[in-house]
Amino acid sequence: MAMVPAPVETTMMSSSSGKGYKPAAQHNNKASYNATPPEDDGEAVEGIVLVLRGGAAAVTFVAVALVASCRHGDWMEFARYPEYRYLIGASAVACVYSAAQALRNFRRMRRGYTSPAFFLDFAGDQMVAYGLITALSAALPITIRMRSAVINIFTDAMTAAISLSFIAFAALAFSAMLSGFRIAARAY
């Protein structure tokens, strides 16, 4: 015995559209396409940005601690290499910036206040992220060269710090991208 599909209820469209018949389920039912109100989307984006910045602050704090702990004497002193001084400086700036922005976002979310300073968030995230990527790209070649000769606690710590700085860069770059989307959404 074959199953016959139920008939679809149709309505006549106006003659100005010239399209003919359209299923009633699709006619003037725009509410079913928007599952969440726009306010919830903004809060979700704020939450994601908060987690990204908080994670970047934590990861860069560990990277700063790793680089600063590399004081093993002779050639295993991070202060002897300008690349590592640049890495620790950029990571420290990223740590302070990310922690301050995460705290600001947390307070803003808790109070229910939306700041119109999305451009400043976007610019700050971009500057700090690019500072991190340039610092780790400066420190990476010398670390690779050292690791080709010897692998010890110094080179392991530097490799870990570079990896953590890259993770922080990715988090801040994604945060900047979300800030850019919020700027574009406000423009329309």
N, C-alpha and C positions, 0 to 999 in steps of 0.2 A: 504494500500500500504506500503510495507516494505522498509525501508531505507537501501541501500547497502553502506557500507563504501568505501571510496575512496581507490584505490590501493596505497600501499606504494612503493615509488621508491627504488629500491635496487641496490647495486653495488657489483661486484664480488671482494672478498678479495683475497689477494695473496695466492698462494698454500702453502707457508711456514707456514702460521698460521693454516691452516686446519680447519677453522671455517665455511667456506661456505659463505652464503649470509649475509649481514648486512644492515640494513636500511641506506639510504644515509644521513639522518639527523644526524646520530650518527657517521658518518665516517669523520675523520679528522676535526672535528669542536670543538676544545677544547676551543676556545674563549668564547663560550656561557656559559661555566660552571663557569667562573671567572667573577663575576659581577663588582667587584671593583678592581682597581689596588692595588698592595701591599703597595704603598706609602700612600694611603688613610687609609689603615688599621693601619699603624703605627701612623698616626696622630690621629686617633680615639682612639687608646689605650693611647696615650699621653694625650688626652683630658680627658679620663676617670680617669687616674691616677691623673691629676691636680684637678679634682672635688673631688676625694676621699681624697686627702691630704688637700685641702682647707676645706672640710667639717670636717675632723678630727681636724684641727687646731681650727676651730670655736667651735666645740663641746667640745674639751678639755679646751678651754678658759672659757667657761661657767661652766664646772666642777670645774676648779680652783677657779673661782669666788664664786661658791656655797660653796665649802669647806672652803675657806678663810673667808667667811661671817659668819661662825658658831662660833661666840664668844659671847655666851649668858651667860657665867659665870658658876661657879660650875662644874657639870659633863657635861654640854653642851658646853664645850670648846674643839675644835678639836685638839688643841696642847697637850692635856692630853693623847691622844691615839696614839701610834706609828703607828698603822694601817692607821689612817687618815693622819698622816704626810707623810707616804709612798705614799698614794694615791695622795696627793697634789703635792708631788715631781715628781712622775711619770707622772702625768697629765701636769705639767708645762714643763717637758722635752719633752713630746709628742707634746705640743702646739708649742713650739719653733721649734722643728725639723720639724713638719708638715708645719708650716708657711714658714720656710726657703726653704723646698723642693718644696712647691707649687709656691713660688716666682721664684725659679730656673727653674722649669718646664715651668712657664709662659714665662719667658725670653727666654728660649730655643725654645719654640714653636713660639714665636713672631719673632725671628731671623731666624727660619728655620734650626737651628743647631741641629744635633742629637749627643748626648754625648755617648761615648763608656763606660761610667761608670755605666752600668746597674747592675753590681755586687754590687757596693757600695750602690745603691738604694735598691737593694734586701736585703742586709745585714742590712742596717739602718732601713728599714721598719720592718724587722723581730725583731731586738733588741728592738725597741721602742714598737712594738705591744706586745711582750712578757713581757716587763716591765709593760705595762698597765694591762695585764691580771693577772699578779701576784699581782699587787697592789690592784686591785679590788677584787680579790679572798681573799686577806688578810683582806680587810675592810668589806666584805659582812657578815661573821659570827657574828662579834660584832654588826653590824647594825641590823641583824635579832634578836639577843638577846635583844638589846635595844628596838626594836619595839614590842617585845612580852610583855614588861613591860609597856611601855608608847609610845604613838604616838604624837609627837609634831613637831615644826618647825625644830628642830635639826635633828631628825631622818628622816623627810621628805627630807630635804636638802641633807643629806648623801645618801639617797636612790636615789635621782635624780642624784647626782654626780656619783655614782656607775653605774647607767644606762647609763649616757652619756659617761662615760669612756669605757663601753662595746661597745657602738656604734662606738667610735673612734678606739677601738681595731679591730672591724670587718672591718672598712674602711682601716686601715693600713694593716691588714692581706690580704685583697683582693688586695691592691696595691702591696704588696710583691709577691702575686701569679702572678699578671700581669708582674711584673719585672722578675720573674723566667721564665715565658713564653718567654719574650723578650730575655733573656739570651740563652734559648734553641733554639730559632729561629735564633739567630746569629751564633750559633755553627754549623749550617748546611748550 
